[in-house]
Amino acid sequence: MPAIVGAFKINAVGTSGVVHIGDCITISPKAEVKTFAGAGSFNTGDNLTLTNYRNSTNVYDNDVIDQPMAGNA
């Protein structure tokens, strides 16, 4: 079924962002990233109190590949 799209404005698209307008079957990612962070790294809000006495972030990944990009042409 065709899509009816009105006026739109795109201010910015990130390096791995997707802009989709109209009909679509699938959207596949075109980038991958592996993020490591210690305790309290991604906390957001007002008046946070974080107490981390001993913190260790394990960055060892024995399976090496988490999401292969080979099929996302």
PyMOL commands that set and color helices and strands:
alter all, ss='L'
color gray80, all
deselect
rebuild
show_as cartoon
